[in-house]
Amino acid sequence: MQPDPQETDEQLAKLDDLSVEEHLPIYEEVHRDLTAALAQSAAEPAAEPADDSADDSADDSAAEGAGDADR
């Protein structure tokens, strides 16, 4: 469950119309949602990085060629 940023913004926008004494439940709800999303994110396996080895070899060749021009 990822928190909806718009929903979080709406929850926090409610604070403008409430007294300071009424802020705590809103902060607790937002905190609970964000903590749950963070825990879920940490529990999910990390995505495998894209294999850019072909791009790296092309970059290395270009770098080597540039060095040869200086000789």
PQR file of N, CA, C, O and H, with PARSE charges and radii, in Angstrom:
ATOM      1  N   MET A   1       0.840  -1.182   0.000 -0.4000 1.5000
ATOM      2  CA  MET A   1       0.000   0.000   0.000 -0.0000 2.0000
ATOM      3  C   MET A   1       0.881   1.241   0.000  0.5500 1.7000
ATOM      4  O   MET A   1       1.518   1.560   1.004 -0.5500 1.4000
ATOM      5  N   GLN A   2       0.913   1.913  -1.092 -0.4000 1.5000
ATOM      6  CA  GLN A   2       1.644   3.169  -1.178 -0.0000 2.0000
ATOM      7  C   GLN A   2       0.680   4.307  -0.851  0.5500 1.7000
ATOM      8  O   GLN A   2      -0.463   4.304  -1.308 -0.5500 1.4000
ATOM      9  H   GLN A   2       0.396   1.654  -1.907  0.4000 1.0000
ATOM     10  N   PRO A   3       1.137   5.277  -0.062 -0.5600 1.5000
ATOM     11  CA  PRO A   3       0.244   6.395   0.229  0.2800 2.0000
ATOM     12  C   PRO A   3       0.031   7.228  -1.025  0.5500 1.7000
ATOM     13  O   PRO A   3       0.941   7.389  -1.838 -0.5500 1.4000
ATOM     14  N   ASP A   4      -1.153   7.744  -1.170 -0.4000 1.5000
ATOM     15  CA  ASP A   4      -1.478   8.616  -2.285 -0.0000 2.0000
ATOM     16  C   ASP A   4      -1.024  10.019  -1.902  0.5500 1.7000
ATOM     17  O   ASP A   4      -1.553  10.594  -0.951 -0.5500 1.4000
ATOM     18  H   ASP A   4      -1.892   7.613  -0.509  0.4000 1.0000
ATOM     19  N   PRO A   5      -0.059  10.582  -2.620 -0.5600 1.5000
ATOM     20  CA  PRO A   5       0.442  11.904  -2.242  0.2800 2.0000
ATOM     21  C   PRO A   5      -0.662  12.959  -2.192  0.5500 1.7000
ATOM     22  O   PRO A   5      -0.634  13.852  -1.345 -0.5500 1.4000
ATOM     23  N   GLN A   6      -1.624  12.856  -3.092 -0.4000 1.5000
ATOM     24  CA  GLN A   6      -2.714  13.830  -3.092 -0.0000 2.0000
ATOM     25  C   GLN A   6      -3.567  13.675  -1.835  0.5500 1.7000
ATOM     26  O   GLN A   6      -3.990  14.666  -1.241 -0.5500 1.4000
ATOM     27  H   GLN A   6      -1.647  12.130  -3.780  0.4000 1.0000
ATOM     28  N   GLU A   7      -3.818  12.430  -1.431 -0.4000 1.5000
ATOM     29  CA  GLU A   7      -4.594  12.181  -0.216 -0.0000 2.0000
ATOM     30  C   GLU A   7      -3.845  12.711   1.012  0.5500 1.7000
ATOM     31  O   GLU A   7      -4.445  13.302   1.911 -0.5500 1.4000
ATOM     32  H   GLU A   7      -3.475  11.624  -1.914  0.4000 1.0000
ATOM     33  N   THR A   8      -2.545  12.493   1.034 -0.4000 1.5000
ATOM     34  CA  THR A   8      -1.730  12.998   2.144 -0.0000 2.0000
ATOM     35  C   THR A   8      -1.785  14.518   2.186  0.5500 1.7000
ATOM     36  O   THR A   8      -1.929  15.102   3.260 -0.5500 1.4000
ATOM     37  H   THR A   8      -2.058  12.013   0.304  0.4000 1.0000
ATOM     38  N   ASP A   9      -1.673  15.165   1.026 -0.4000 1.5000
ATOM     39  CA  ASP A   9      -1.762  16.623   0.966 -0.0000 2.0000
ATOM     40  C   ASP A   9      -3.122  17.114   1.460  0.5500 1.7000
ATOM     41  O   ASP A   9      -3.211  18.120   2.164 -0.5500 1.4000
ATOM     42  H   ASP A   9      -1.556  14.690   0.153  0.4000 1.0000
ATOM     43  N   GLU A  10      -4.183  16.392   1.082 -0.4000 1.5000
ATOM     44  CA  GLU A  10      -5.523  16.778   1.519 -0.0000 2.0000
ATOM     45  C   GLU A  10      -5.674  16.646   3.031  0.5500 1.7000
ATOM     46  O   GLU A  10      -6.291  17.491   3.679 -0.5500 1.4000
ATOM     47  H   GLU A  10      -4.111  15.575   0.509  0.4000 1.0000
ATOM     48  N   GLN A  11      -5.106  15.584   3.582 -0.4000 1.5000
ATOM     49  CA  GLN A  11      -5.160  15.401   5.028 -0.0000 2.0000
ATOM     50  C   GLN A  11      -4.441  16.544   5.740  0.5500 1.7000
ATOM     51  O   GLN A  11      -4.944  17.089   6.722 -0.5500 1.4000
ATOM     52  H   GLN A  11      -4.605  14.898   3.056  0.4000 1.0000
ATOM     53  N   LEU A  12      -3.276  16.897   5.240 -0.4000 1.5000
ATOM     54  CA  LEU A  12      -2.505  17.971   5.862 -0.0000 2.0000
ATOM     55  C   LEU A  12      -3.160  19.336   5.647  0.5500 1.7000
ATOM     56  O   LEU A  12      -3.025  20.222   6.490 -0.5500 1.4000
ATOM     57  H   LEU A  12      -2.868  16.454   4.442  0.4000 1.0000
ATOM     58  N   ALA A  13      -3.863  19.513   4.534 -0.4000 1.5000
ATOM     59  CA  ALA A  13      -4.552  20.779   4.277 -0.0000 2.0000
ATOM     60  C   ALA A  13      -5.675  21.012   5.284  0.5500 1.7000
ATOM     61  O   ALA A  13      -6.040  22.156   5.554 -0.5500 1.4000
ATOM     62  H   ALA A  13      -3.973  18.792   3.849  0.4000 1.0000
ATOM     63  N   LYS A  14      -6.219  19.938   5.835 -0.4000 1.5000
ATOM     64  CA  LYS A  14      -7.274  20.071   6.848 -0.0000 2.0000
ATOM     65  C   LYS A  14      -6.767  20.815   8.080  0.5500 1.7000
ATOM     66  O   LYS A  14      -7.551  21.412   8.817 -0.5500 1.4000
ATOM     67  H   LYS A  14      -5.922  19.009   5.615  0.4000 1.0000
ATOM     68  N   LEU A  15      -5.466  20.777   8.296 -0.4000 1.5000
ATOM     69  CA  LEU A  15      -4.894  21.394   9.497 -0.0000 2.0000
ATOM     70  C   LEU A  15      -5.175  22.897   9.546  0.5500 1.7000
ATOM     71  O   LEU A  15      -5.302  23.470  10.628 -0.5500 1.4000
ATOM     72  H   LEU A  15      -4.829  20.291   7.697  0.4000 1.0000
ATOM     73  N   ASP A  16      -5.273  23.531   8.383 -0.4000 1.5000
ATOM     74  CA  ASP A  16      -5.514  24.978   8.345 -0.0000 2.0000
ATOM     75  C   ASP A  16      -6.832  25.362   9.004  0.5500 1.7000
ATOM     76  O   ASP A  16      -6.954  26.448   9.571 -0.5500 1.4000
ATOM     77  H   ASP A  16      -5.170  23.065   7.504  0.4000 1.0000
ATOM     78  N   ASP A  17      -7.813  24.478   8.930 -0.4000 1.5000
ATOM     79  CA  ASP A  17      -9.142  24.777   9.461 -0.0000 2.0000
ATOM     80  C   ASP A  17      -9.352  24.258  10.876  0.5500 1.7000
ATOM     81  O   ASP A  17     -10.431  24.435  11.442 -0.5500 1.4000
ATOM     82  H   ASP A  17      -7.714  23.597   8.469  0.4000 1.0000
ATOM     83  N   LEU A  18      -8.351  23.626  11.449 -0.4000 1.5000
ATOM     84  CA  LEU A  18      -8.497  23.023  12.779 -0.0000 2.0000
ATOM     85  C   LEU A  18      -7.649  23.769  13.803  0.5500 1.7000
ATOM     86  O   LEU A  18      -6.651  24.410  13.474 -0.5500 1.4000
ATOM     87  H   LEU A  18      -7.475  23.482  10.990  0.4000 1.0000
ATOM     88  N   SER A  19      -8.079  23.664  15.042 -0.4000 1.5000
ATOM     89  CA  SER A  19      -7.259  24.224  16.114 -0.0000 2.0000
ATOM     90  C   SER A  19      -6.036  23.326  16.312  0.5500 1.7000
ATOM     91  O   SER A  19      -6.041  22.160  15.918 -0.5500 1.4000
ATOM     92  H   SER A  19      -8.890  23.143  15.309  0.4000 1.0000
ATOM     93  N   VAL A  20      -5.017  23.870  16.912 -0.4000 1.5000
ATOM     94  CA  VAL A  20      -3.782  23.118  17.133 -0.0000 2.0000
ATOM     95  C   VAL A  20      -4.053  21.838  17.911  0.5500 1.7000
ATOM     96  O   VAL A  20      -3.418  20.812  17.669 -0.5500 1.4000
ATOM     97  H   VAL A  20      -5.014  24.817  17.232  0.4000 1.0000
ATOM     98  N   GLU A  21      -4.983  21.899  18.829 -0.4000 1.5000
ATOM     99  CA  GLU A  21      -5.313  20.708  19.634 -0.0000 2.0000
ATOM    100  C   GLU A  21      -5.861  19.571  18.775  0.5500 1.7000
ATOM    101  O   GLU A  21      -5.807  18.412  19.185 -0.5500 1.4000
ATOM    102  H   GLU A  21      -5.499  22.733  19.025  0.4000 1.0000
ATOM    103  N   GLU A  22      -6.380  19.880  17.607 -0.4000 1.5000
ATOM    104  CA  GLU A  22      -6.963  18.866  16.724 -0.0000 2.0000
ATOM    105  C   GLU A  22      -5.976  18.364  15.666  0.5500 1.7000
ATOM    106  O   GLU A  22      -6.338  17.522  14.845 -0.5500 1.4000
ATOM    107  H   GLU A  22      -6.424  20.822  17.274  0.4000 1.0000
ATOM    108  N   HIS A  23      -4.764  18.853  15.671 -0.4000 1.5000
ATOM    109  CA  HIS A  23      -3.767  18.449  14.678 -0.0000 2.0000
ATOM    110  C   HIS A  23      -3.238  17.035  14.897  0.5500 1.7000
ATOM    111  O   HIS A  23      -2.967  16.317  13.935 -0.5500 1.4000
ATOM    112  H   HIS A  23      -4.470  19.538  16.339  0.4000 1.0000
ATOM    113  N   LEU A  24      -3.093  16.638  16.143 -0.4000 1.5000
ATOM    114  CA  LEU A  24      -2.439  15.369  16.446 -0.0000 2.0000
ATOM    115  C   LEU A  24      -3.049  14.167  15.719  0.5500 1.7000
ATOM    116  O   LEU A  24      -2.297  13.378  15.147 -0.5500 1.4000
ATOM    117  H   LEU A  24      -3.313  17.222  16.925  0.4000 1.0000
ATOM    118  N   PRO A  25      -4.376  13.990  15.714 -0.5600 1.5000
ATOM    119  CA  PRO A  25      -4.907  12.815  14.997  0.2800 2.0000
ATOM    120  C   PRO A  25      -4.564  12.809  13.506  0.5500 1.7000
ATOM    121  O   PRO A  25      -4.351  11.746  12.922 -0.5500 1.4000
ATOM    122  N   ILE A  26      -4.511  13.982  12.897 -0.4000 1.5000
ATOM    123  CA  ILE A  26      -4.160  14.060  11.473 -0.0000 2.0000
ATOM    124  C   ILE A  26      -2.696  13.655  11.276  0.5500 1.7000
ATOM    125  O   ILE A  26      -2.374  12.854  10.398 -0.5500 1.4000
ATOM    126  H   ILE A  26      -4.684  14.845  13.372  0.4000 1.0000
ATOM    127  N   TYR A  27      -1.823  14.217  12.103 -0.4000 1.5000
ATOM    128  CA  TYR A  27      -0.401  13.848  12.010 -0.0000 2.0000
ATOM    129  C   TYR A  27      -0.196  12.359  12.261  0.5500 1.7000
ATOM    130  O   TYR A  27       0.613  11.719  11.590 -0.5500 1.4000
ATOM    131  H   TYR A  27      -2.085  14.867  12.817  0.4000 1.0000
ATOM    132  N   GLU A  28      -0.919  11.812  13.217 -0.4000 1.5000
ATOM    133  CA  GLU A  28      -0.772  10.380  13.510 -0.0000 2.0000
ATOM    134  C   GLU A  28      -1.216   9.530  12.329  0.5500 1.7000
ATOM    135  O   GLU A  28      -0.577   8.525  12.019 -0.5500 1.4000
ATOM    136  H   GLU A  28      -1.576  12.332  13.763  0.4000 1.0000
ATOM    137  N   GLU A  29      -2.299   9.918  11.669 -0.4000 1.5000
ATOM    138  CA  GLU A  29      -2.788   9.155  10.515 -0.0000 2.0000
ATOM    139  C   GLU A  29      -1.788   9.220   9.361  0.5500 1.7000
ATOM    140  O   GLU A  29      -1.483   8.200   8.742 -0.5500 1.4000
ATOM    141  H   GLU A  29      -2.818  10.734  11.921  0.4000 1.0000
ATOM    142  N   VAL A  30      -1.283  10.411   9.074 -0.4000 1.5000
ATOM    143  CA  VAL A  30      -0.300  10.564   8.003 -0.0000 2.0000
ATOM    144  C   VAL A  30       0.958   9.768   8.344  0.5500 1.7000
ATOM    145  O   VAL A  30       1.510   9.076   7.489 -0.5500 1.4000
ATOM    146  H   VAL A  30      -1.531  11.239   9.577  0.4000 1.0000
ATOM    147  N   HIS A  31       1.403   9.865   9.577 -0.4000 1.5000
ATOM    148  CA  HIS A  31       2.600   9.135  10.007 -0.0000 2.0000
ATOM    149  C   HIS A  31       2.397   7.629   9.871  0.5500 1.7000
ATOM    150  O   HIS A  31       3.291   6.923   9.403 -0.5500 1.4000
ATOM    151  H   HIS A  31       0.954  10.426  10.273  0.4000 1.0000
ATOM    152  N   ARG A  32       1.239   7.137  10.273 -0.4000 1.5000
ATOM    153  CA  ARG A  32       0.931   5.702  10.180 -0.0000 2.0000
ATOM    154  C   ARG A  32       0.963   5.252   8.712  0.5500 1.7000
ATOM    155  O   ARG A  32       1.536   4.210   8.393 -0.5500 1.4000
ATOM    156  H   ARG A  32       0.513   7.710  10.653  0.4000 1.0000
ATOM    157  N   ASP A  33       0.349   6.037   7.825 -0.4000 1.5000
ATOM    158  CA  ASP A  33       0.319   5.685   6.403 -0.0000 2.0000
ATOM    159  C   ASP A  33       1.722   5.656   5.805  0.5500 1.7000
ATOM    160  O   ASP A  33       2.079   4.732   5.074 -0.5500 1.4000
ATOM    161  H   ASP A  33      -0.117   6.883   8.084  0.4000 1.0000
ATOM    162  N   LEU A  34       2.512   6.680   6.125 -0.4000 1.5000
ATOM    163  CA  LEU A  34       3.868   6.748   5.569 -0.0000 2.0000
ATOM    164  C   LEU A  34       4.770   5.660   6.139  0.5500 1.7000
ATOM    165  O   LEU A  34       5.602   5.104   5.422 -0.5500 1.4000
ATOM    166  H   LEU A  34       2.223   7.431   6.718  0.4000 1.0000
ATOM    167  N   THR A  35       4.611   5.357   7.419 -0.4000 1.5000
ATOM    168  CA  THR A  35       5.401   4.292   8.042 -0.0000 2.0000
ATOM    169  C   THR A  35       5.063   2.936   7.420  0.5500 1.7000
ATOM    170  O   THR A  35       5.955   2.129   7.160 -0.5500 1.4000
ATOM    171  H   THR A  35       3.935   5.809   8.001  0.4000 1.0000
ATOM    172  N   ALA A  36       3.780   2.689   7.185 -0.4000 1.5000
ATOM    173  CA  ALA A  36       3.358   1.436   6.562 -0.0000 2.0000
ATOM    174  C   ALA A  36       3.915   1.323   5.144  0.5500 1.7000
ATOM    175  O   ALA A  36       4.366   0.252   4.737 -0.5500 1.4000
ATOM    176  H   ALA A  36       3.055   3.345   7.397  0.4000 1.0000
ATOM    177  N   ALA A  37       3.885   2.410   4.402 -0.4000 1.5000
ATOM    178  CA  ALA A  37       4.409   2.390   3.039 -0.0000 2.0000
ATOM    179  C   ALA A  37       5.918   2.152   3.043  0.5500 1.7000
ATOM    180  O   ALA A  37       6.434   1.416   2.202 -0.5500 1.4000
ATOM    181  H   ALA A  37       3.518   3.280   4.733  0.4000 1.0000
ATOM    182  N   LEU A  38       6.619   2.770   3.984 -0.4000 1.5000
ATOM    183  CA  LEU A  38       8.058   2.577   4.080 -0.0000 2.0000
ATOM    184  C   LEU A  38       8.395   1.132   4.447  0.5500 1.7000
ATOM    185  O   LEU A  38       9.328   0.550   3.892 -0.5500 1.4000
ATOM    186  H   LEU A  38       6.199   3.367   4.667  0.4000 1.0000
ATOM    187  N   ALA A  39       7.646   0.562   5.370 -0.4000 1.5000
ATOM    188  CA  ALA A  39       7.876  -0.834   5.760 -0.0000 2.0000
ATOM    189  C   ALA A  39       7.626  -1.771   4.584  0.5500 1.7000
ATOM    190  O   ALA A  39       8.376  -2.723   4.368 -0.5500 1.4000
ATOM    191  H   ALA A  39       6.888   1.035   5.820  0.4000 1.0000
ATOM    192  N   GLN A  40       6.574  -1.496   3.830 -0.4000 1.5000
ATOM    193  CA  GLN A  40       6.265  -2.332   2.669 -0.0000 2.0000
ATOM    194  C   GLN A  40       7.366  -2.194   1.626  0.5500 1.7000
ATOM    195  O   GLN A  40       7.785  -3.183   1.024 -0.5500 1.4000
ATOM    196  H   GLN A  40       5.965  -0.723   4.005  0.4000 1.0000
ATOM    197  N   SER A  41       7.826  -0.990   1.416 -0.4000 1.5000
ATOM    198  CA  SER A  41       8.886  -0.750   0.441 -0.0000 2.0000
ATOM    199  C   SER A  41      10.164  -1.478   0.838  0.5500 1.7000
ATOM    200  O   SER A  41      10.850  -2.038  -0.017 -0.5500 1.4000
ATOM    201  H   SER A  41       7.486  -0.186   1.905  0.4000 1.0000
ATOM    202  N   ALA A  42      10.485  -1.475   2.121 -0.4000 1.5000
ATOM    203  CA  ALA A  42      11.688  -2.153   2.604 -0.0000 2.0000
ATOM    204  C   ALA A  42      11.566  -3.669   2.486  0.5500 1.7000
ATOM    205  O   ALA A  42      12.571  -4.362   2.323 -0.5500 1.4000
ATOM    206  H   ALA A  42       9.927  -1.021   2.816  0.4000 1.0000
ATOM    207  N   ALA A  43      10.344  -4.186   2.566 -0.4000 1.5000
ATOM    208  CA  ALA A  43      10.131  -5.626   2.506 -0.0000 2.0000
ATOM    209  C   ALA A  43      10.144  -6.154   1.075  0.5500 1.7000
ATOM    210  O   ALA A  43      10.376  -7.343   0.857 -0.5500 1.4000
ATOM    211  H   ALA A  43       9.528  -3.624   2.699  0.4000 1.0000
ATOM    212  N   GLU A  44       9.900  -5.287   0.107 -0.4000 1.5000
ATOM    213  CA  GLU A  44       9.876  -5.706  -1.291 -0.0000 2.0000
ATOM    214  C   GLU A  44      11.309  -5.880  -1.791  0.5500 1.7000
ATOM    215  O   GLU A  44      12.194  -5.107  -1.426 -0.5500 1.4000
ATOM    216  H   GLU A  44       9.712  -4.321   0.284  0.4000 1.0000
ATOM    217  N   PRO A  45      11.535  -6.895  -2.624 -0.5600 1.5000
ATOM    218  CA  PRO A  45      12.895  -7.070  -3.164  0.2800 2.0000
ATOM    219  C   PRO A  45      13.252  -5.894  -4.056  0.5500 1.7000
ATOM    220  O   PRO A  45      12.402  -5.332  -4.746 -0.5500 1.4000
ATOM    221  N   ALA A  46      14.511  -5.539  -4.027 -0.4000 1.5000
ATOM    222  CA  ALA A  46      14.985  -4.426  -4.845 -0.0000 2.0000
ATOM    223  C   ALA A  46      14.932  -4.826  -6.314  0.5500 1.7000
ATOM    224  O   ALA A  46      15.178  -5.979  -6.670 -0.5500 1.4000
ATOM    225  H   ALA A  46      15.202  -5.995  -3.466  0.4000 1.0000
ATOM    226  N   ALA A  47      14.612  -3.871  -7.141 -0.4000 1.5000
ATOM    227  CA  ALA A  47      14.568  -4.125  -8.580 -0.0000 2.0000
ATOM    228  C   ALA A  47      15.995  -4.338  -9.074  0.5500 1.7000
ATOM    229  O   ALA A  47      16.930  -3.680  -8.617 -0.5500 1.4000
ATOM    230  H   ALA A  47      14.411  -2.935  -6.852  0.4000 1.0000
ATOM    231  N   GLU A  48      16.144  -5.256 -10.003 -0.4000 1.5000
ATOM    232  CA  GLU A  48      17.458  -5.516 -10.576 -0.0000 2.0000
ATOM    233  C   GLU A  48      17.853  -4.314 -11.437  0.5500 1.7000
ATOM    234  O   GLU A  48      17.040  -3.813 -12.214 -0.5500 1.4000
ATOM    235  H   GLU A  48      15.385  -5.791 -10.374  0.4000 1.0000
ATOM    236  N   PRO A  49      19.084  -3.857 -11.302 -0.5600 1.5000
ATOM    237  CA  PRO A  49      19.516  -2.742 -12.158  0.2800 2.0000
ATOM    238  C   PRO A  49      19.582  -3.196 -13.609  0.5500 1.7000
ATOM    239  O   PRO A  49      19.863  -4.360 -13.895 -0.5500 1.4000
ATOM    240  N   ALA A  50      19.322  -2.275 -14.510 -0.4000 1.5000
ATOM    241  CA  ALA A  50      19.390  -2.596 -15.937 -0.0000 2.0000
ATOM    242  C   ALA A  50      20.830  -2.933 -16.297  0.5500 1.7000
ATOM    243  O   ALA A  50      21.769  -2.362 -15.742 -0.5500 1.4000
ATOM    244  H   ALA A  50      19.093  -1.330 -14.278  0.4000 1.0000
ATOM    245  N   ASP A  51      20.996  -3.857 -17.223 -0.4000 1.5000
ATOM    246  CA  ASP A  51      22.337  -4.248 -17.661 -0.0000 2.0000
ATOM    247  C   ASP A  51      22.832  -3.230 -18.666  0.5500 1.7000
ATOM    248  O   ASP A  51      22.436  -3.255 -19.831 -0.5500 1.4000
ATOM    249  H   ASP A  51      20.233  -4.321 -17.674  0.4000 1.0000
ATOM    250  N   ASP A  52      23.693  -2.340 -18.222 -0.4000 1.5000
ATOM    251  CA  ASP A  52      24.235  -1.300 -19.081 -0.0000 2.0000
ATOM    252  C   ASP A  52      25.654  -1.632 -19.534  0.5500 1.7000
ATOM    253  O   ASP A  52      26.389  -0.738 -19.953 -0.5500 1.4000
ATOM    254  H   ASP A  52      24.014  -2.320 -17.275  0.4000 1.0000
ATOM    255  N   SER A  53      26.050  -2.901 -19.457 -0.4000 1.5000
ATOM    256  CA  SER A  53      27.425  -3.266 -19.794 -0.0000 2.0000
ATOM    257  C   SER A  53      27.745  -2.949 -21.251  0.5500 1.7000
ATOM    258  O   SER A  53      28.879  -2.584 -21.560 -0.5500 1.4000
ATOM    259  H   SER A  53      25.453  -3.628 -19.116  0.4000 1.0000
ATOM    260  N   ALA A  54      26.775  -3.079 -22.152 -0.4000 1.5000
ATOM    261  CA  ALA A  54      27.018  -2.759 -23.558 -0.0000 2.0000
ATOM    262  C   ALA A  54      27.287  -1.267 -23.702  0.5500 1.7000
ATOM    263  O   ALA A  54      28.161  -0.870 -24.473 -0.5500 1.4000
ATOM    264  H   ALA A  54      25.854  -3.376 -21.901  0.4000 1.0000
ATOM    265  N   ASP A  55      26.555  -0.443 -22.976 -0.4000 1.5000
ATOM    266  CA  ASP A  55      26.769   0.993 -23.022 -0.0000 2.0000
ATOM    267  C   ASP A  55      28.126   1.359 -22.431  0.5500 1.7000
ATOM    268  O   ASP A  55      28.808   2.248 -22.942 -0.5500 1.4000
ATOM    269  H   ASP A  55      25.846  -0.765 -22.350  0.4000 1.0000
ATOM    270  N   ASP A  56      28.518   0.679 -21.361 -0.4000 1.5000
ATOM    271  CA  ASP A  56      29.797   0.963 -20.723 -0.0000 2.0000
ATOM    272  C   ASP A  56      30.956   0.667 -21.662  0.5500 1.7000
ATOM    273  O   ASP A  56      31.920   1.431 -21.706 -0.5500 1.4000
ATOM    274  H   ASP A  56      27.964  -0.043 -20.946  0.4000 1.0000
ATOM    275  N   SER A  57      30.883  -0.431 -22.417 -0.4000 1.5000
ATOM    276  CA  SER A  57      31.977  -0.774 -23.315 -0.0000 2.0000
ATOM    277  C   SER A  57      32.087   0.253 -24.432  0.5500 1.7000
ATOM    278  O   SER A  57      33.193   0.555 -24.880 -0.5500 1.4000
ATOM    279  H   SER A  57      30.100  -1.052 -22.381  0.4000 1.0000
ATOM    280  N   ALA A  58      30.976   0.788 -24.886 -0.4000 1.5000
ATOM    281  CA  ALA A  58      31.015   1.818 -25.919 -0.0000 2.0000
ATOM    282  C   ALA A  58      31.632   3.086 -25.350  0.5500 1.7000
ATOM    283  O   ALA A  58      32.410   3.754 -26.030 -0.5500 1.4000
ATOM    284  H   ALA A  58      30.078   0.542 -24.522  0.4000 1.0000
ATOM    285  N   ASP A  59      31.299   3.421 -24.127 -0.4000 1.5000
ATOM    286  CA  ASP A  59      31.876   4.596 -23.483 -0.0000 2.0000
ATOM    287  C   ASP A  59      33.377   4.412 -23.289  0.5500 1.7000
ATOM    288  O   ASP A  59      34.148   5.349 -23.494 -0.5500 1.4000
ATOM    289  H   ASP A  59      30.667   2.878 -23.574  0.4000 1.0000
ATOM    290  N   ASP A  60      33.797   3.208 -22.893 -0.4000 1.5000
ATOM    291  CA  ASP A  60      35.214   2.928 -22.697 -0.0000 2.0000
ATOM    292  C   ASP A  60      35.976   3.062 -24.012  0.5500 1.7000
ATOM    293  O   ASP A  60      37.079   3.610 -24.033 -0.5500 1.4000
ATOM    294  H   ASP A  60      33.171   2.447 -22.726  0.4000 1.0000
ATOM    295  N   SER A  61      35.401   2.568 -25.109 -0.4000 1.5000
ATOM    296  CA  SER A  61      36.063   2.647 -26.410 -0.0000 2.0000
ATOM    297  C   SER A  61      36.222   4.092 -26.829  0.5500 1.7000
ATOM    298  O   SER A  61      37.264   4.470 -27.364 -0.5500 1.4000
ATOM    299  H   SER A  61      34.506   2.124 -25.092  0.4000 1.0000
ATOM    300  N   ALA A  62      35.207   4.903 -26.596 -0.4000 1.5000
ATOM    301  CA  ALA A  62      35.266   6.316 -26.962 -0.0000 2.0000
ATOM    302  C   ALA A  62      36.325   7.019 -26.134  0.5500 1.7000
ATOM    303  O   ALA A  62      37.054   7.869 -26.645 -0.5500 1.4000
ATOM    304  H   ALA A  62      34.361   4.596 -26.161  0.4000 1.0000
ATOM    305  N   ALA A  63      36.414   6.670 -24.860 -0.4000 1.5000
ATOM    306  CA  ALA A  63      37.410   7.282 -23.986 -0.0000 2.0000
ATOM    307  C   ALA A  63      38.820   6.887 -24.412  0.5500 1.7000
ATOM    308  O   ALA A  63      39.728   7.717 -24.381 -0.5500 1.4000
ATOM    309  H   ALA A  63      35.822   5.979 -24.445  0.4000 1.0000
ATOM    310  N   GLU A  64      39.013   5.631 -24.807 -0.4000 1.5000
ATOM    311  CA  GLU A  64      40.317   5.171 -25.250 -0.0000 2.0000
ATOM    312  C   GLU A  64      40.714   5.862 -26.538  0.5500 1.7000
ATOM    313  O   GLU A  64      41.870   6.244 -26.719 -0.5500 1.4000
ATOM    314  H   GLU A  64      38.275   4.956 -24.832  0.4000 1.0000
ATOM    315  N   GLY A  65      39.757   6.021 -27.427 -0.4000 1.5000
ATOM    316  CA  GLY A  65      40.028   6.707 -28.707 -0.0000 2.0000
ATOM    317  C   GLY A  65      40.420   8.152 -28.495  0.5500 1.7000
ATOM    318  O   GLY A  65      41.285   8.667 -29.204 -0.5500 1.4000
ATOM    319  H   GLY A  65      38.818   5.712 -27.280  0.4000 1.0000
ATOM    320  N   ALA A  66      39.810   8.805 -27.550 -0.4000 1.5000
ATOM    321  CA  ALA A  66      40.119  10.200 -27.270 -0.0000 2.0000
ATOM    322  C   ALA A  66      41.539  10.320 -26.726  0.5500 1.7000
ATOM    323  O   ALA A  66      42.241  11.285 -27.028 -0.5500 1.4000
ATOM    324  H   ALA A  66      39.107   8.386 -26.975  0.4000 1.0000
ATOM    325  N   GLY A  67      41.951   9.368 -25.946 -0.4000 1.5000
ATOM    326  CA  GLY A  67      43.312   9.383 -25.407 -0.0000 2.0000
ATOM    327  C   GLY A  67      44.350   9.174 -26.494  0.5500 1.7000
ATOM    328  O   GLY A  67      45.443   9.735 -26.424 -0.5500 1.4000
ATOM    329  H   GLY A  67      41.380   8.584 -25.701  0.4000 1.0000
ATOM    330  N   ASP A  68      44.017   8.366 -27.507 -0.4000 1.5000
ATOM    331  CA  ASP A  68      44.938   8.110 -28.609 -0.0000 2.0000
ATOM    332  C   ASP A  68      45.182   9.361 -29.437  0.5500 1.7000
ATOM    333  O   ASP A  68      46.271   9.519 -29.987 -0.5500 1.4000
ATOM    334  H   ASP A  68      43.129   7.910 -27.564  0.4000 1.0000
ATOM    335  N   ALA A  69      44.212  10.248 -29.544 -0.4000 1.5000
ATOM    336  CA  ALA A  69      44.343  11.452 -30.352 -0.0000 2.0000
ATOM    337  C   ALA A  69      45.367  12.407 -29.758  0.5500 1.7000
ATOM    338  O   ALA A  69      45.948  13.227 -30.469 -0.5500 1.4000
ATOM    339  H   ALA A  69      43.327  10.119 -29.097  0.4000 1.0000
ATOM    340  N   ASP A  70      45.584  12.299 -28.460 -0.4000 1.5000
ATOM    341  CA  ASP A  70      46.525  13.197 -27.798 -0.0000 2.0000
ATOM    342  C   ASP A  70      47.971  12.747 -27.992  0.5500 1.7000
ATOM    343  O   ASP A  70      48.891  13.515 -27.709 -0.5500 1.4000
ATOM    344  H   ASP A  70      45.113  11.633 -27.883  0.4000 1.0000
ATOM    345  N   ARG A  71      48.187  11.546 -28.457 -0.4000 1.5000
ATOM    346  CA  ARG A  71      49.555  11.006 -28.549 -0.0000 2.0000
ATOM    347  C   ARG A  71      50.278  11.475 -29.775  0.5500 1.7000
ATOM    348  O   ARG A  71      51.433  11.107 -29.990 -0.5500 1.4000
ATOM    349  H   ARG A  71      47.439  10.923 -28.687  0.4000 1.0000
TER
END
